[in-house]
Amino acid sequence: MFNESVKLDYIQYNPNNNLNFERVMTNYFNRAEESELRYGKDLGSFTSAEIMGMYKSFCTPSLSMLVVINNQFLNYANWYLKKVNRGDNQNHYREMRDDILLRCVFRTPYSSNILTRDELMSLIKDFANPYEQFLYLALFEGVKGEQMSDFFDLRVSDFDSKKKTLQLPGREIEIVPELIHYAEESADEYIIYNINGEPTRRGRFLEEDDRIIKCSKSVGFETDKEERTRIVYRMMRKTKRYDFVPRVLSITSLMESGRVDWITQRLNGSVEDTIRNNKTELENKYGVIPSIPKWLLKYESYCKR
C-alpha cells in the first residue's frame, strides 16, 4: 500500500462508520498502488489524466463499479488534501463525470460462456460481497456436489492452507490460495452489499463458527436440503444483477471453465489423451464426463487458447 501510514489513518478515520470500510478501502488502495508508484505520488493528489490512467489500469468492466470507486476516492482525496495540502490542492475526482468514466471501462467482449482463469478473476474482483466471489471461484475450482451440496456445510476449517487443499464430502481437492482468501472473508462477512457497494439492511448470517455460506435459521437452511439448494442458486442468480456479468454464464459453464483450465494446464499431446491420462484426478475434482467425444466437440477448442 503506497503511503501506507496516511491511508491507515484514513481507514481509522472511517467517515461513514461503515463496518466493512477497512476491507473495501484496503482493496481499493492496493489496486491503486501500481499507479501511485508509476506517477510517484499519492492518489489523493492525482490530476484528471492520472486518475483516468489509474482507472484504465483497473480493467473494470462496469461503469457502475467505477462510479462507486470514484466516490470512495473522492472522499479520500477531500480528507487527504486537507491533511497534507500537496499538489494543486484540487480534488480532480469531482471532474470524473459518467461520460469520462465510461472511457475508462474495460471492454471485454465475452464471446462464449467459457472463461479463462484470468477472465474469471478480473470479473469477480468487482463483486460487492466476498461470498459472491467465493461462489464463482469455488465452482471454477470444482466445488459443487449433487444439487450444490458441497456448499451446505463448508467451513474455513475444511481448507488446508499449507497443502492448498479442500476437504469435501468423500473427496479432497487441490485449490488455489485465492479461494482460501475469499472463504475467510465470506465467513467473516456480516453485512450484505448491493451491486453499487452500498450496505443493505438484509442479513444472511448465523452467529456461529466458520461456516462460509450462511443463512437465517428461519428459512430452514439447517434441515431442509431442497431449501439449501434453492438458497445457493438464488445467491448465484443475484450476481446477474451486475451489469458486467455475462448473461450466458451459468453454474455449469463456470464448472466447465474450470475443467478446461485444469486440462489446459496439464496438456500433453491431444486434449483427449490428457483427459484419459489424468482421468482419476480430473473426475475427483470435476466429476465424470458422461461422454468424452461429446465434451470434446463442445470444449476442445477452448483447451488450446
LUMKOL-686955 format. One record per residue: x, y, z of N, C-alpha, C in turn. Coordinates in pm, whole numbers, padded with zeros to 5 digits, always signed. Atoms other than C-alpha are relative to their C-alpha. Layout:
<pts>
XYZXYZXYZ/...
</pts>
This chain:
<pts>
+00085-00119+00000+00000+00000+00000+00089+00125+00000/-00078-00122+00013+00153+00330-00115-00039+00099+00110/+00028-00100-00105+00189+00598+00158-00085-00062+00110/+00083+00086-00085+00065+00336+00400-00048+00068+00128/+00039-00060-00129+00065+00537+00724-00115+00098-00017/+00108-00096+00026-00156+00807+00572-00130-00073-00028/+00122+00073+00036-00400+00556+00427-00058-00074+00121/+00049+00065-00122-00423+00365+00754-00068+00100+00092/+00067-00106-00077-00506+00694+00926-00140+00026-00053/+00131-00023+00060-00790+00742+00679-00095-00115+00030/+00084+00116-00032-00918+00388+00732-00047+00007+00144/+00038-00015-00140-00915+00453+01105-00103+00112+00017/+00091-00114-00003-01097+00783+01043-00143-00043-00035/+00128+00062+00037-01382+00592+00868-00116+00098+00008/+00096-00110-00010-01605+00894+00792-00146-00042+00011/+00141+00042+00000-01928+00695+00747-00030-00111+00100/+00015+00108-00099-01874+00444+01031-00049-00130-00065/+00035+00120+00075-01902+00164+00775+00074-00120+00058/-00063+00115-00063-01839-00176+00934+00096-00073-00093/-00086+00070+00096-01679-00307+00614+00099+00094-00067/-00081-00105+00062-01483+00011+00543+00145-00042-00018/-00141+00039+00007-01140-00134+00618+00025-00097-00115/-00018+00097+00108-01182-00429+00380-00013+00066-00136/+00025-00064+00129-01324-00216+00099+00114+00093-00039/-00102-00099+00033-01068+00064+00119+00138-00064-00016/-00128+00069+00016-00773-00171+00165+00009-00061-00139/+00004+00056+00136-00877-00346-00157+00022+00110-00104/-00014-00109+00096-00911-00015-00344+00141+00060+00003/-00135-00058-00012-00582+00125-00210+00105-00092-00059/-00097+00094+00056-00395-00191-00303-00005-00001-00152/+00013-00004+00145-00532-00175-00656+00061+00128-00058/-00052-00129+00048-00422+00190-00684+00152+00010+00012/-00142-00014-00030-00068+00124-00565+00088+00003-00124/-00080+00004+00122+00069+00040-00910+00004+00137-00068/+00007-00132+00063-00049+00376-01047+00072+00104+00085/-00068-00094-00088+00082+00565-00742+00151-00011-00016/-00144+00020+00022+00425+00412-00795+00041+00055-00136/-00031-00048+00135+00411+00496-01165+00007+00153-00004/+00004-00146+00002+00319+00861-01102+00080+00064+00113/-00085-00049-00107+00529+00891-00787-00070+00089+00101/+00073-00080-00099+00258+01036-00563-00127-00072+00044/+00121+00058-00055-00046+00957-00354-00119+00028-00092/+00116-00016+00087-00374+00905-00541-00085+00120+00039/+00077-00116-00044-00523+01189-00334+00035+00127-00075/-00042-00120+00073-00329+01441-00545+00013-00024-00151/-00005+00030+00143-00375+01281-00888-00069+00110-00082/+00067-00086+00097-00458+01500-01187-00110-00082-00069/+00107+00070+00072-00756+01415-01409+00057-00108-00090/-00060+00098+00091-00530+01242-01662+00055-00120+00076/-00054+00110-00081-00362+01038-01389-00111-00087+00057/+00115+00077-00049-00699+00935-01245-00052-00093-00110/+00048+00082+00111-00813+00815-01585+00098-00113-00032/-00100+00104+00021-00486+00628-01631-00011-00111+00103/+00017+00099-00107-00537+00457-01296-00123-00086-00024/+00124+00075+00020-00896+00360-01373+00011-00097-00118/-00019+00090+00115-00798+00214-01710+00083-00121+00041/-00084+00111-00044-00533+00004-01535-00077-00099+00086/+00082+00090-00082-00805-00142-01308-00068-00107-00084/+00068+00093+00090-00959-00315-01613-00138-00038+00054/+00133+00023-00055-01303-00277-01454-00103+00003-00113/+00092+00007+00114-01574-00390-01700-00137+00061+00028/+00130-00052-00041-01850-00187-01532+00008+00148+00034/+00007-00142-00034-01936+00183-01526-00046+00019+00143/+00054-00018-00135-02135+00142-01206+00105-00023+00108/-00105+00025-00099-01836-00003-01022+00103+00111+00000/-00093-00113+00004-01608+00277-01143-00060+00121+00071/+00066-00110-00071-01864+00527-01011+00015-00020+00151/-00016+00030-00143-01852+00354-00671+00143+00027+00045/-00141-00020-00034-01471+00351-00669+00035+00149+00001/-00030-00143+00008-01453+00714-00776-00058+00077+00119/+00060-00067-00118-01691+00821-00497+00085-00024+00125/-00086+00030-00116-01468+00646-00243+00130+00080-00007/-00125-00075+00015-01153+00808-00382-00023+00150+00010/+00033-00142-00016-01326+01147-00398-00002+00037+00148/+00004-00024-00145-01396+01123-00023+00140-00004+00060/-00137+00009-00051-01040+01012+00043+00081+00123-00039/-00076-00115+00047-00897+01296-00167-00037+00126+00079/+00041-00113-00084-01103+01551+00028+00076+00000+00132/-00069+00014-00130-00955+01420+00352+00150+00018-00017/-00145-00005+00023-00604+01384+00206+00048+00143-00024/-00044-00136+00033-00583+01737+00065-00007+00093+00121/+00007-00080-00123-00691+01886+00397+00113-00037+00095/-00101+00050-00095-00437+01672+00581+00142+00036-00044/-00138-00017+00045-00128+01710+00363+00022+00122-00089/-00006-00125+00079-00207+02003+00128+00114-00003-00100/-00105+00011+00101+00005+01894-00169-00059+00016-00140/+00041-00015+00139-00009+01940-00548-00073+00131-00022/+00074-00124+00027-00253+02194-00687-00116+00017+00098/+00101-00005-00106-00480+02123-00387-00142-00003-00056/+00133+00016+00058-00773+02041-00617-00037-00148-00003/+00049+00137+00002-00983+01731-00591-00054-00030-00140/+00037+00023+00140-00991+01617-00954-00096-00117-00018/+00099+00107+00009-01212+01320-00874-00140+00057-00025/+00128-00066+00027-01500+01570-00889-00025+00015-00150/+00013-00021+00144-01432+01603-01262-00036-00129-00074/+00023+00130+00065-01492+01233-01328-00149-00025-00019/+00139+00024+00033-01838+01250-01481-00017-00139-00061/+00025+00134+00052-02006+00933-01604+00055-00017-00142/-00048+00014+00138-01914+01006-01967+00152-00014-00005/-00145+00015-00007-01547+01038-01867+00036-00139+00054/-00026+00133-00056-01556+00722-01653-00029-00109-00102/+00034+00100+00101-01717+00538-01941+00119-00028-00092/-00119+00017+00084-01396+00593-02139+00105-00088+00068/-00097+00081-00077-01210+00402-01863-00049-00143+00021/+00055+00134-00018-01437+00096-01866+00073-00098-00091/-00070+00105+00074-01261-00220-01975-00101-00081-00080/+00093+00071+00086-01442-00368-02272+00048-00142-00024/-00035+00140+00020-01432-00746-02259-00116-00070-00069/+00109+00065+00073-01648-00897-02530+00003-00151+00021/+00002+00144-00025-01710-01240-02375-00074-00067-00115/+00058+00060+00119-01767-01439-02690-00063-00135+00030/+00057+00130-00035-01867-01755-02505-00027-00003+00149/+00026+00017-00144-01973-01887-02169+00115-00072+00069/-00119+00062-00058-01627-02039-02109+00105+00109+00025/-00096-00103-00038-01387-01812-01920+00136-00061+00032/-00132+00037-00049-01014-01835-01870+00009+00039+00148/-00017-00038-00141-00885-01806-01514+00020+00150+00014/-00022-00144-00008-00764-01452-01580-00130+00078-00019/+00128-00066+00022-01105-01352-01716-00091-00012+00122/+00083+00019-00120-01279-01500-01412+00045+00091+00113/-00051-00081-00110-01051-01323-01163-00026+00148-00025/+00031-00139+00035-01100-00994-01349-00147+00029+00024/+00145-00017-00016-01477-01047-01337-00039+00014+00146/+00050+00005-00138-01519-01128-00968+00062+00105+00091/-00064-00097-00089-01285-00862-00831-00091+00119+00030/+00090-00113-00021-01566-00607-00865-00132-00040+00065/+00118+00038-00077-01830-00811-00682+00002+00071+00135/+00009-00077-00125-01954-00628-00372+00016-00087+00124/+00000+00088-00117-01964-00933-00143+00098-00116-00018/-00095+00112+00009-01692-01190-00067-00065-00134-00030/+00061+00130+00024-01942-01477-00070-00031-00019-00149/+00023+00010+00144-02020-01396-00435+00131-00036-00072/-00131+00032+00057-01650-01403-00521+00034-00145+00029/-00029+00138-00039-01618-01730-00332-00080-00098-00085/+00084+00092+00076-01911-01895-00513+00053-00021-00141/-00047+00011+00138-01777-01818-00860+00132-00075-00009/-00131+00066+00006-01418-01922-00789-00010-00144+00048/+00017+00137-00049-01531-02228-00594-00054-00091-00109/+00051+00079+00111-01735-02351-00889+00108-00027-00104/-00110+00013+00094-01438-02290-01116+00101-00103+00049/-00097+00092-00059-01224-02495-00875-00056-00140+00024/+00055+00135-00011-01463-02792-00877-00088-00025+00120/+00087+00014-00116-01674-02726-00568-00145+00009-00047/+00142-00004+00036-02038-02819-00633-00075-00112+00069/+00073+00112-00057-02160-03168-00549-00141-00009-00056/+00138+00019+00046-02509-03301-00614-00089+00111+00055/+00090-00110-00037-02755-03009-00611+00070+00103+00090/-00080-00102-00070-02480-02775-00485+00031-00039+00145/-00013+00046-00138-02442-02989-00171+00137+00029+00060/-00133-00030-00055-02067-02915-00139+00000+00129+00081/+00000-00131-00065-02159-02564-00024-00072+00001+00134/+00091-00008-00113-02405-02658+00253+00069+00022+00134/-00067-00006-00130-02170-02712+00546+00147+00036-00012/-00140-00034+00025-01849-02574+00402+00051+00100+00103/-00057-00084-00105-01626-02420+00668+00146+00033-00032/-00139-00040+00019-01294-02239+00674+00094-00111+00047/-00085+00106-00054-01155-02526+00879+00014-00119-00095/-00014+00107+00099-01208-02757+00579+00117+00024-00095/-00112-00035+00086-00925-02577+00400+00132-00027+00071/-00136+00015-00051-00559-02665+00448+00088+00096-00081/-00074-00103+00072-00361-02354+00356+00142-00044-00036/-00135+00048+00030-00026-02536+00369+00000-00094-00120/+00009+00096+00110-00128-02820+00137-00077+00057-00119/+00087-00061+00102-00362-02589-00061-00103-00102-00048/+00104+00098+00029-00641-02845-00041-00128+00036+00073/+00131-00018-00063-01009-02851+00048-00062-00137+00020/+00065+00127-00031-01181-03141+00221-00149+00016-00022/+00142+00001+00031-01526-03204+00073-00057-00137+00036/+00058+00131-00031-01772-03487+00145+00049-00109-00095/-00046+00112+00080-01598-03801+00020+00119+00024-00088/-00116-00026+00085-01305-03632-00150+00078+00123+00049/-00086-00116-00027-01016-03387-00117+00051+00052-00134/-00044-00057+00127-00926-03146-00397+00105+00107+00025/-00096-00109-00005-00641-02910-00465-00069+00129-00043/+00062-00128+00034-00738-02542-00475+00108+00110-00001/-00094-00112+00007-00574-02203-00530-00011+00083+00128/+00003-00080-00123-00481-01968-00239-00110+00105+00000/+00103-00102+00006-00730-01707-00363-00134-00051+00053/+00126+00055-00049-01018-01942-00280-00003-00001+00152/-00009-00003-00146-00898-01969+00080-00024+00142+00050/+00017-00140-00037-00882-01590+00097-00148+00040-00004/+00141-00036+00012-01240-01549-00028-00085-00076+00102/+00073+00078-00100-01359-01826+00206+00008+00068+00137/-00018-00067-00130-01215-01648+00509-00077+00131+00006/+00072-00127+00003-01362-01314+00404-00151-00023+00005/+00143+00031+00001-01702-01470+00340-00047-00044+00138/+00037+00047-00134-01705-01643+00679-00007+00115+00100/-00005-00114-00092-01628-01310+00848-00096+00112-00040/+00085-00107+00054-01883-01109+00646-00133+00007+00077/+00123-00016-00077-02174-00966+00846-00096+00101-00063/+00085-00097+00067-02320-00714+00602-00010-00038-00147/+00018+00022+00143-02467-00765+00256-00001+00134-00070/-00006-00123+00079-02390-00501-00005-00075-00018-00131/+00068+00008+00127-02594-00419-00311+00102+00015-00114/-00092+00001+00115-02447-00404-00663+00079+00129-00012/-00073-00127+00001-02337-00044-00605+00097+00013+00117/-00092-00002-00113-02134-00138-00298-00054+00068+00123/+00062-00066-00115-02383+00014-00054-00056-00104+00095/+00052+00098-00096-02473-00170+00269-00152-00003-00001/+00145+00016-00006-02825-00308+00286-00041-00037+00142/+00049+00037-00133-03042-00388+00585-00015-00150+00016/+00020+00144-00006-03057-00754+00498+00119-00070+00065/-00104+00084-00058-02864-01011+00697-00022-00143-00041/+00015+00139+00045-02796-01369+00598+00073-00097+00091/-00097+00082-00071-02576-01499+00874-00045-00049+00137/+00014+00054-00134-02597-01723+01173+00116+00049+00085/-00108-00041-00091-02397-01616+01475+00072-00126+00045/-00067+00125-00032-02171-01919+01468+00128-00017-00079/-00126+00051+00052-01829-02063+01386+00046+00055-00134/-00070-00046+00120-01659-02052+01049-00070-00045-00128/+00073+00040+00121-01932-02155+00805+00009+00111-00104/-00024-00098+00107-01880-01987+00468-00131+00048-00062/+00131-00036+00054-02230-01996+00315-00101-00014+00112/+00088+00000-00116-02475-01898+00587-00133+00063-00034/+00130-00060+00024-02838-01803+00610-00081-00007+00129/+00087-00004-00117-03111-01725+00861-00063-00137+00025/+00061+00128-00035-03247-02026+01050-00146-00006-00042/+00143-00005+00030-03599-01912+00960-00034-00062-00135/+00028+00056+00133-03564-02041+00603+00032-00149-00007/-00022+00143+00000-03478-02394+00707+00132-00045-00056/-00129+00034+00057-03116-02386+00596+00064-00118+00073/-00063+00104-00080-03020-02622+00879-00054-00139-00031/+00064+00132+00007-03265-02901+00799-00052-00038-00138/+00067+00026+00128-03415-02869+00451+00101+00003-00115/-00100+00010+00107-03182-02993+00174-00044+00076-00124/+00048-00070+00119-03402-02859-00105+00007+00151+00018/-00008-00144-00026-03417-02517+00062+00144+00048-00007/-00142-00036+00008-03039-02515+00095+00041+00017-00147/-00032-00008+00142-03009-02584-00277-00056+00127-00062/+00062-00120+00055-03253-02305-00362+00074+00126+00042/-00072-00118-00051-03062-02058-00143+00129+00023-00077/-00125-00015+00073-02731-02126-00317-00026+00044-00143/+00035-00041+00137-02895-02099-00660-00044+00146-00003/+00043-00141-00004-03056-01769-00557+00119+00093+00013/-00122-00081-00015-02718-01636-00447+00070+00016-00135/-00063-00007+00131-02583-01720-00792-00080+00090-00094/+00082-00080+00090-02878-01563-00974+00013+00150+00028/-00010-00142-00036-02840-01237-00784+00125+00065-00057/-00121-00059+00058-02490-01192-00926-00025+00050-00142/+00032-00045+00136-02653-01146-01270-00051+00145+00000/+00042-00139-00006-02770-00805-01144+00115+00095-00032/-00114-00083+00040-02419-00675-01202-00002+00014-00152/+00010-00021+00144-02415-00519-01545+00120-00055-00076/-00118+00051+00068-02070-00664-01618+00007-00152-00002/+00001+00147+00000-02162-01030-01559-00069-00050-00127/+00061+00050+00124-02223-01205-01894-00123-00085+00030/+00124+00074-00024-02578-01338-01909+00013-00147-00040/-00015+00139+00045-02451-01654-02078+00068-00087+00106/-00067+00078-00103-02261-01759-01764-00102-00077+00083/+00087+00082-00084-02415-02041-01563+00087-00081+00095/-00074+00086-00092-02319-02277-01284+00078-00106-00079/-00067+00102+00082-02239-02543-01546+00118+00059-00076/-00109-00057+00080-02029-02307-01759+00118+00039+00087/-00111-00031-00090-01825-02197-01458+00077-00127+00035/-00066+00128-00027-01756-02562-01371+00081-00046-00122/-00070+00045+00120-01664-02643-01731+00118+00092-00032/-00114-00091+00017-01445-02333-01748+00117-00046+00086/-00104+00052-00088-01254-02472-01451+00060-00129-00052/-00049+00127+00055-01230-02816-01611+00092+00026-00119/-00082-00037+00115-01097-02660-01933+00135+00055+00046/-00125-00057-00052-00839-02462-01735+00090-00111+00056/-00076+00110-00061-00732-02775-01543+00067-00084-00108/-00054+00081+00109-00686-02974-01865+00109+00077-00074/-00097-00081+00074-00506-02688-02040+00133+00009+00073/-00123-00009-00078-00254-02659-01756+00082-00128-00007/-00068+00129+00002-00170-03028-01797+00010-00058-00141/+00008+00048+00137-00198-03053-02174+00132-00064-00044/-00117+00076+00046+00041-03318-02304-00049-00092-00111/+00057+00072+00113-00038-03444-02652-00136+00057-00033/+00135-00046+00035-00402-03426-02756-00081+00027+00127/+00089-00026-00114-00682-03298-02531-00059-00132+00050/+00059+00128-00041-00842-03643-02533+00101-00085+00077/-00102+00078-00071-00515-03811-02430+00021+00056+00141/-00021-00063-00132-00472-03560-02147-00114-00036+00094/+00115+00036-00083-00825-03633-02021+00012-00145+00046/-00005+00143-00034-00776-04010-02032+00120-00031+00091/-00120+00026-00081-00424-04000-01880-00012+00057+00142/+00019-00061-00131-00547-03788-01587-00142-00024+00052/+00142+00027-00023-00892-03948-01556-00037+00001+00148/+00035+00012-00141-00889-04027-01183+00003+00135+00070/-00014-00130-00065-00763-03689-01068-00104+00099-00052/+00097-00092+00060-00988-03500-01311-00141-00028+00051/+00135+00035-00048-01301-03690-01205-00016+00032+00148/+00008-00034-00142-01219-03639-00837-00031+00147+00020/+00017-00145-00016-01214-03264-00889-00129+00050-00065/+00112-00057+00076-01483-03201-01153-00112-00099-00032/+00104+00098+00029-01685-03522-01174+00023-00069-00133/-00014+00084+00119-01731-03775-01452-00049+00076-00124/+00047-00049+00130-01754-03662-01816-00082-00113-00061/+00084+00111+00049-02052-03869-01940+00042-00053-00136/-00044+00041+00133-01930-03871-02300+00117+00089-00041/-00119-00078+00037-01575-03762-02381-00011+00054-00142/+00013-00056+00136-01643-03731-02759-00092+00121-00006/+00091-00115+00000-01940-03500-02697+00063+00119+00071/-00066-00109-00073-01740-03299-02442+00104+00067-00089/-00103-00055+00088-01457-03258-02693-00061+00087-00109/+00065-00080+00103-01699-03130-02957-00032+00140+00052/+00041-00129-00057-01812-02853-02721+00119+00082+00050/-00099-00074-00077-01494-02763-02534+00145-00016-00044/-00142+00024+00035-01179-02894-02705+00070+00127-00047/-00066-00119+00055-01109-02566-02885+00042+00098+00109/-00035-00091-00110-01104-02376-02553+00128-00044+00072/-00120+00051-00066-00825-02601-02424+00128+00042-00072/-00117-00037+00079-00593-02461-02691+00015+00150-00013/-00011-00146+00008-00644-02089-02631+00131+00050+00056/
</pts>
